[in-house]
Amino acid sequence: MSKAIAGVRAAAFWAAVVLPLAYVPAAYGAMGFGGAWSALALIAVHAACVVIGHEHNAPSSDAPSNDVPSTNA
């Protein structure tokens, strides 16, 4: 995976983490969220960030999984 794709996924992941904080001002019409279209655009951007950033730091298919502890001593 290229570094550019990894950077976009990381940015989208962290945007998806932070964007819900904008829901409260949007619900009250503050910070430029005057209409319903602004709130819908916020939800659409958040959904796009979730989809794009969902594989951020996901283990690659060729890397060993850390889910099961090794039985080798």
BELZINOR-V120816 format. One record per backbone hydrogen bond with DSSP energy under -0.5 kcal/mol. CO is the residue of the C=O (numbers start at 1). NH is the residue of the N-H. E is the energy in kcal/mol with one decimal. If there is no record, write none. Layout:
CO:NH:E
CO:NH:E
This chain:
2:6:-2.1
3:7:-2.3
4:8:-2.3
5:9:-2.6
6:10:-2.3
7:11:-2.5
8:12:-2.6
9:13:-2.4
10:14:-2.4
11:15:-2.2
12:16:-2.3
13:17:-1.4
14:18:-2.0
15:19:-3.0
18:21:-2.1
19:22:-2.1
20:23:-1.4
21:25:-0.5
22:26:-1.8
23:27:-2.1
24:28:-1.3
25:30:-2.5
26:29:-0.7
30:33:-1.5
32:34:-1.5
35:39:-1.2
36:40:-2.5
37:41:-2.4
38:42:-2.2
39:43:-2.2
40:44:-2.3
41:45:-2.6
42:46:-2.3
43:47:-2.5
44:48:-2.3
45:49:-2.4
46:50:-2.2
47:51:-2.3
48:52:-2.7
49:53:-2.6
50:54:-0.7
51:54:-0.5
52:55:-0.5
53:56:-1.7
55:58:-2.1
60:63:-0.9
67:69:-0.5
